């Protein structure tokens, strides 16, 4: 059921299950090419996604291997050059593998199913200036050049809650639910955001220090794959 033919057959029947299978195929590709990610485990029936029917609603179940190590939270993740460099190395490895990934069945792109683009559903009309800027940004992004070196299948939600760190400092990444086709810079921006947002409005100096430290050491790891 994890083969391309079965995924294509399922697409018309159930888009949600189709996207789950495409995601699992992507994760398997990463694991097979040396990236430390949680590999999916087929069910007893040998399939990757099981549909479970309930009295009111149904849902899908998938299973993955256990991640070695432990999570690293705040404030341990701050002022941590070794962690930043390892994050850079893992992100660079992922983006490098994405350049060579050309599946027959594709995950959605940033222009579809991205809750950040559905801002009109959440903001009232009196926030028209924000909505105008949102439209302008979307148009600007859509006009950016797209090449394998800057755009591809990304993780989409890299943060300290979505990876484990073992005793050697190696990171195992999981939670690929937000993976989509987008600019590689989005992965980097999300990592940077989660390592800076904990500072309050009066901590601009601390934010700047963290930014400079993160970028310096993240780049050391990321450029291993350039």
Secondary structure as GFF3:
##gff-version 3
##sequence-region A 1 226
A	DSSP	alpha_helix	4	13	.	.	.	ID=ss1
A	DSSP	alpha_helix	15	32	.	.	.	ID=ss2
A	DSSP	beta_strand	50	52	.	.	.	ID=ss3
A	DSSP	beta_strand	59	61	.	.	.	ID=ss4
A	DSSP	alpha_helix	81	99	.	.	.	ID=ss5
A	DSSP	three_ten_helix	115	117	.	.	.	ID=ss6
A	DSSP	three_ten_helix	119	121	.	.	.	ID=ss7
A	DSSP	three_ten_helix	125	127	.	.	.	ID=ss8
A	DSSP	alpha_helix	128	143	.	.	.	ID=ss9
A	DSSP	beta_strand	151	154	.	.	.	ID=ss10
A	DSSP	three_ten_helix	160	162	.	.	.	ID=ss11
A	DSSP	beta_strand	163	165	.	.	.	ID=ss12
A	DSSP	beta_strand	171	173	.	.	.	ID=ss13
A	DSSP	beta_strand	180	183	.	.	.	ID=ss14
A	DSSP	alpha_helix	184	194	.	.	.	ID=ss15
A	DSSP	alpha_helix	204	222	.	.	.	ID=ss16
A	DSSP	three_ten_helix	223	225	.	.	.	ID=ss17
###
